[in-house]
């Protein structure tokens, strides 16, 4: 990965715009494969498999809901986003949503949005390093801190060399490794459980709830549970590190081609990860009392020869760093383009911003929670409600005033924090759903009150 990233620097023209968006010159094949490895990261290898281990086959609703969100994004958002970001000459999401403002209004929105990106993408990237470190600790016996630092050094080396182009080129290889390793492991695991029939029979013996398609004991019922996760899937349009991929594609008419490959890869990979989680519940019964997020690395170590364990580790590590690199680069772009626009044209400051972001990310990973699921859900949900509705409005020329934009950023974010951490309702209804609804209410109020309509 480091070698590919360093090689990609030969194509760089050593400008900040190339470092951030690769001069919008990426083909549809690289765009789609880069998007899947960035979007479906160490969370799928660690967090999602751990979630499936606990809740069984009903975890598939998360996959289906996210597939719906991805389909919406590729079908209705990415093409106008690609067209308008080029038209407006903007390379970051804060710059895009604040484009129609001027003076202090524009600066305020860019600054606030840039801070949120730096905060939550740093947390998100820390979760990726955490996921990779968990695998290294199980498979190689390394300390938790060592895995985080090694992952950070690898990402920094190739991101520093080639910017977003290096990230995309390595993502292509990483996506292939991820898919092959997950399919290989699920095939061996299903063989050990005597196929799908044996799998479901043994799960039923352990706990009949594990084979219930509809989750049990949902406080507000299944429809609201599913609606919450569909809203979570729609939140992809608010993830700056993901939507920078279609922003970098050569031409908007290539978006549809990229979508087909993306959705095919995602479907195969995601359901393979569900299979690994289910098999792990049978083959690793004692894990339920400890860290269930270690299911994949322990399962691989127990089932596979050392050479193939290395392949699984390569797949998992590819997943983590393919997302972490995108998040680090998106943060560094926000630093130079939004937080400190005086550095906008400086190629060297873009690299320094990458280094600063990586130091922050490593600090968070070393001192924060080791639960990948919690870290990813928090970061994704926050970015979804902060940026998703505003990006949708901007893509479809829906006018949003300064005060309304400001409140659409702040109020939904506060709402999901209250929903998740004070009301503790995110399990029965994912917090993105109330976040989106509150954002809609704020927009509706802002469009009716005269003071809110003014772009001051």
N, C-alpha and C positions, 0 to 999 in steps of 0.2 A: 504493500500500500504506500509506503514511504517512497519507494522507487518510482511508482507511477506518478505520484504527486510531484516529485522533483522533476520528472521528465516533462510533465505538463507545463512547467514554468518556461520551457523553451518556446511555447506558443504565446506567452504573455507579452503584451506590449508595454508592461511596467507603468500602467496608469491605475488610478484608484477605481475608475469605472470598469476596467477590465478585471481588477481584483474582486469587485463586488458582483458584477453581472456577466463577466466573460464576453463583454461587448455584444450581448444578445446573439450569440453565434452558435448555440448548442443545438444539435440535431434532435429529432423527436425520439429516436431510440435511446440516446443517452439521457434525455429529459425524463422519460418514463421510468427507466431503470434506476435513475438517481432518485426520483420521487418516491419509489416504493421502498428503497433501502433507507431513505431519510425518514419517511413517515412511519414505517413499521420496523421499529428499532429494537434495542435491547429489551424494551418493554415486552415484545412478543416472545422473546426467548426466556425472559425471567418473570416479569410481572404477569403476563397473560397466561402463561403455563401454570404459574402459581395460583392464579385466580381459578382456572379450570380445575386444578387439583382439589380446591376447596369446594367448588359449587357444581362440578360435573358438566353434563352436556348442555345445561341451560346457558353456559358461557357463550354458546354460539350466537346468542342474540346480540352480544356486543359486536361480534364480527359482522353480522347482517346489518346492524344499525350503522356501523362505520362504513360499510360498503355503500349504503344509501347516501350517506354524506359525501363520500368520494365521488360517486356518480354525479351528484348535483354540482359539486365544485368543478369537475372537468367539463360538464355539459353547459353550465350557465355562467360560471364566474371567470375561469382562467382565460378564455378568449378575450372578453372585454378588458380584463385586467392587463393582459399583455399589450393590447392595442393602446390603452389609455396611459399606461406607465411610459411607453415610448413617446406618445403624443405630448405628455406633460414633462418629459425628460426627468422623471423621478426614478430613483433606484432603491428606495426604501418605502416601507408601508407608512411610517409617520409622514414622510414627504408626500405620499400619494393622498392620504386622507385630509391633509391640510393644504393641498395645492390651491384651492379656490380662496383661501384666506390671504391676508397680507399683513405686514407689520407685526405688532405684538400678538395679534390673534394667531397668526401662522406660527410664530416662534413658540408661543405657549403650548399649542397642540403638539408640535414636533418635540418639544422638550419633555412634556408629560408622557407622550407615547414612547419616546426613546428610553425613558427611565423604566417604564413597564417592560419593554423588550429586554433591556439589559438585566433586569431583576429576574424575570421568569424564564428567559432562555438560559441564563446562567444556572438556575435551579434545574431546568430540564436537562442541560448538558451534564450537570453533576450526577443526575440520575443515570445517564448513560455510562459514565465512568464507574459508577457504583455497580451497575449490572455487569460490566466487563470484569470488574474486580472480584465480584462474587464467583464468577466462573473460574477465574485464575486461582482463587483461594482453594476451591474444591479440586480442580483438575491438576494443579501443579504444586499445591501446598504453600503458595506464597502468602505473605501477610496481606491483609485488606488494603492497607495504605500503599503498599508496593504496586499493586494492580492499578490503582487510581493514577499514580504518578507515571507509570509506564504508558498507560493509555493516553494520558495528557501529552507526553513527550511525542508519541507517534503522531497524534493529531496536529500538534503544533508544527512539527517538522514539515509535513506536506502541505498544510494550509498556509504556512509561512512562505513556502516556495511558489505555489501557483494560485492561491486564492480560491475563488469559487470554481474555477475550471479544474483545479486539482481535486476539489471536493467532489465534483460531478464525475470526473473520470474514474476516481477510485470507487465511487458509489456503484458504477456499472459492474465492476469486478465483484464488489462486496455483495451486490444483489444476487449474483449468480451463486456465489459461495453460500449465502444464506439459504437460498431455495434448495440447493443440492443437499446441504447438511440437514435441514429440517425434514426433507422427504426421506433421506437415508435413515435418520433416527426413528421416525414414526413407522417406517417399514419394519425395522428390526423389533421395535417395541410391540407392534401388532402381532408379529410372528410369535413372540414370547407369550402373548396373551391368547393365543389360538384364534387370531383374527377378530373381526368385529363382533361375531356371535359370542365368542368367549369373553371378549372385553365387556360387553353389556351384561352378560350373565354374572361375571365376577363383581362388577360394580353394583349390581342389584343386591348381591349378598352383603357387601360392605355397608351400603346405605341406599335404599330404593330412591331417595331424593336425587342421587347422582345421575339417574337415568330419566328424570322428569324433564321434559322439554320446557315446561313452564316452571319457573322458580317458585318455590313454596314460601309461605309465611311472608309475603310481601305486604307491607303495611298499608299501601294505597292501591294495591291491585296491579295486575300485569300490564294493562294498557298504559298507565302512567310510568311504570318502570321502563317499558320499551320506548315510550316517547322521550323519556329522559336520555336514553342512550342514543336515540336517533339525533336528538339535539346535539349531543356530544360529538356524533359523527359529522354533523353540519359545521361543527367548530373548526374543521380543517381549513375553512376559508379565513380563519383568523390567525393561522400559524405562519409567521413571517418566514421561518426557515424552510417551510415546505413550498409556499407559493412563490418563493424566489426562483424555483425551478421553471415553471411556465413563463415567468417574467424573462428568463434567460434564453428561451427557445428562439430559433432562427426566425420563424414566421408564425403568426397566429393560426394560419390554416393547417399547421402541423399538430395542433392541440388534439384534434380528434384521433389522429393516428396514435399519438402517445397514450391517449385514454384507453384504447383497446388493450394494449400490452400491459398497462398498469393494472387494470381491473382483473385481467387473467392471472397475472403473477400474484396479486393480492389474495385472490380467492383460493388458489392452490396452497399458498404458503400459510394462510391464516387457519384453514381447516386442518392442515397438517399439524400446526401448533396445538390445536384443540385435541387432536389424537394423542400427541405426546403427553399432554396434561392428564388425560383420562388414563392412559396406560401407566403413567407414573403413580397414580393413586392405587393401582393394583400391585405394581412391582416394588413400590417404596412405601408400604403402609405406615411405617414408623415416622415418616416425615411430617405427618399431620400434627404431631406434637412439637415440632421444631420450626425451622424456617422453610416453608413450602416453596419459596421462590428459588430454592436450590434444586428443584426437581430435575430440570434438564441436565445440568452438569453432573449431578450424582447418577442419574439414569444412564447418561452416556458413558461414564466411567465404569459402571457396573456391567453394561451390556456389550461394549465394543472393545476391539483390540486397540492398543495404544495409538497406532497410526490413525485410526478413524476417530478416536477421541480428539486427536489433534485437529482433524477436519471439523469436528463439531465446535471446538474452541475457536477455530478460525472463523466459522460462520457466526458464532455469537459475538466475537470481538469485532467482526466486520459490521454487524448490526449496530453495535454500540458506537463505534467511532464514525460510522457513516452518518449518524444523526448528530453526534457531538460536534463534528467538524462544521456542519451546516449551521448549527446554533451559535458556535463560536464566531464564525464569519459574519453571521447576521448581526450579532451583538457589536462586532467591531465596525461594521458598516453603519450601524445606528450611532455609534460614538462619533465617527468622523463626519457623517452626513447630517445628523439630527441634533446631537448634544453639543458638538463643537464644529459648527459648519465652516469655521475658518480653516479647518483641516480637509475640507471637501476634496480638493484636488491633489492632496499630498499622498503619494504612493507609500512613502516611508512611514507616515503617521497611520496609515491603514494597517501596516504590519505591527506597529507599536500597539495599536488598539487591540489587535488580535492577541498579543502577548499579555496585555492587561486583563483582557477577558478570561484568558486561560488561567491566570493566577487566581482570579476571583472564583472561577468554577472549581478549581482544585480545592480551594479553601472551603467552599460549600460542601463538596463531596467528602472531605475529610472530617468535617465537623457536624454535618447534618444527619438526617435520618438515612438509615440503610435500607428502608423499604422503598423499592423502585416503584411499585404500584402507586403509593401515596404521592411521591414526588412528581411522577408523570401526570397523574390526574389533576393535581393542583395547578401545575404549570399550564397544561393544555386547556383546562376549564377557564382559567383566568384570561389567557390570550384569546380564547374563543369569544367570550362575552365582551371583551374590551375592543377588539378589532373587527370581528366577523360582521356585525350589523353595519358598521361604518363602511367597510370595504364593499359590501353588497350595495349600499346606497350610492357610493361613488361610481361603481361599475355601471349602474343603470341611471345615472344622471339625476338622482334624487337629491334635491337641495337640502343640506343640513347646516343650520346656522352655527356660529361659534359657541354660544352658550349650550345649545342642544348637543353639539359634539362633545363639549367638555363634560356634560352630565351623563352622556351615553358612555363615556369612558369610566367615570368615577362611580356612579350609582350602581350599575350592574356588578362591578367588581366587589363593592361593599356587600351587595346582596348575596353573592355566592359564598363569601367568607362567613356571613351570618348563617346561611343555609347549611353550610358544611360543618362549621366548627362550633356554632352555638346551638342551632336547632338540631344538628346531627341527622339531617334528612337525606344526605347524598346517596345512601345505600338504596332506599326505596325509589327515589327520584333523583337522577343525576342533576347536579347543581347548574349545569349549562341551560337546562330547560327554563327554570325560573329566571336565570340571568338574561336569556333572550327575551322572555316575556316582559321583564322589567325594562329592558332596552327599548322594546316596542312602545311601551307605555310612555317612557320619557320622550321618545320621538313624537308620539301623538300629542303630548302636552306641549312640547316645544313648537310644533307646527301651528298651534292654536293661539298661543300667548304672544302678543305683539313684541314684548321685550325680548323674547327668545328668538324671534325671527331675524333680529338685527345681527349683521356681521360686524361686530365692533372691533 
